[in-house]
Amino acid sequence: MLYRILADAVLLLHLGFILFVVFGALLVARRRGLMPAHLLAAVWGVGIEVTRAVCPLTHVENALRRRAGGSGYEGGFIEHYLLPLIYPPGLDPGFQYLLAATVLVINVALYTWILRRRRA
């Protein structure tokens, strides 16, 4: 039971990190001190997608699920609703490049907005 809870916690952390990578610039608009952390996270996220690497959080989560006696992501609210967001079906290299480009476009647009707002 403990390992399953920890695996679910890692999954939520993973989702939070992904949201920070994609939309963290919105937080930067409010708190400029987050800019270095967000830029590093965004570079990491794009790098993971472009190199088709696996995020270490995925390995941690899977190891915890195996320790809990599971082998997959069946059952439960978290597995049913959140896993498809983090591990979408059809995740092939072309789709990963599209994800990386999407992260770049969103962040360039948000940082452009932040810089224009700052100058005004």
VOTOR-247158 format. One line per 2 residues: number of its first residue (from 1); their letters; for each residue x negated, y negated, z negated of C-alpha. Coordinates in steps of 0.25 Angstrom, whole numbers, plus 5000, padded with zeros to 4 digits. Each point is the difference from the previous one (the first is absolute). Layout:
<sites>
NUM	A	X:Y:Z  ...
</sites>
This chain:
<sites>
1	ML	5000:5000:5000  4989:4990:4996
3	YR	4993:5003:5014  5012:4997:5007
5	IL	5003:4987:4993  4985:4996:5003
7	AD	5002:5004:5015  5012:4991:5001
9	AV	4993:4989:4993  4989:5001:5010
11	LL	5010:5000:5011  5006:4987:4995
13	LH	4986:4994:4998  4998:5004:5015
15	LG	5013:4993:5004  4996:4988:4992
17	FI	4987:4999:5007  5005:5002:5014
19	LF	5010:4988:4997  4989:4992:4994
21	VV	4992:5003:5013  5011:4996:5009
23	FG	5007:4988:4992  4989:4996:4990
25	AL	4998:4987:5007  5014:4996:4995
27	LV	4994:5001:4986  4987:4993:5004
29	AR	5010:4988:5004  5003:4999:4986
31	RR	4987:5004:4993  4988:4997:5008
33	GL	4991:5008:4991  5006:5013:5006
35	MP	4994:4996:5013  4987:5008:4999
37	AH	5007:5013:4995  5011:4999:5011
39	LL	4990:4998:5011  4992:5012:4995
41	AA	5013:5008:4999  5004:4996:5014
43	VW	4986:5004:5006  5001:5013:4992
45	GV	5014:5003:5006  4997:4996:5014
47	GI	4987:5008:4999  5007:5013:4995
49	EV	5010:4999:5012  4989:4997:5010
51	TR	4991:5011:4996  5011:5009:4997
53	AV	4994:5003:4987  5009:5005:4988
55	CP	5001:4991:4988  4994:5005:4987
57	LT	5014:4998:4993  5005:5011:5010
59	HV	4990:5010:4995  5003:4996:4985
61	EN	5015:5002:5002  4999:5013:5007
63	AL	4990:5006:4990  5010:4996:4989
65	RR	5011:5006:5007  4992:5013:5001
67	RA	4997:4999:4985  5015:4999:4998
69	GG	5002:5013:5007  5006:4993:5013
71	SG	4995:5001:5014  5008:4990:5007
73	YE	5009:4988:4998  5014:5006:4999
75	GG	5010:4996:4990  5002:4988:4992
77	FI	5003:4985:5002  4986:4996:5002
79	EH	4997:5011:5010  5012:4998:5008
81	YL	5000:4985:5001  4986:4995:4999
83	LP	4992:5011:5007  5005:4997:5014
85	LI	4996:4985:4998  4986:5004:4996
87	YP	4998:5012:5009  5009:4998:5012
89	PG	5003:5011:5010  4992:5000:5013
91	LD	4988:4993:4993  4991:5002:5012
93	PG	4988:4991:5004  5008:4991:5009
95	FQ	5010:4998:4989  4989:4997:4990
97	YL	4994:4990:5009  5013:4993:5001
99	LA	5001:5000:4985  4986:4993:4999
101	AT	5004:4990:5011  5013:4997:4992
103	VL	4993:4998:4987  4990:4990:5008
105	VI	5011:4993:5007  5009:4998:4987
107	NV	4987:4996:4992  4995:4990:5010
109	AL	5014:4994:5001  5001:4999:4985
111	YT	4986:4994:4998  5003:4990:5012
113	WI	5013:4996:4993  4992:4998:4986
115	LR	4989:4992:5007  5010:4991:5007
117	RR	5008:4998:4987  4987:4997:4992
119	RA	4996:4989:5010  5014:4994:5000
</sites>
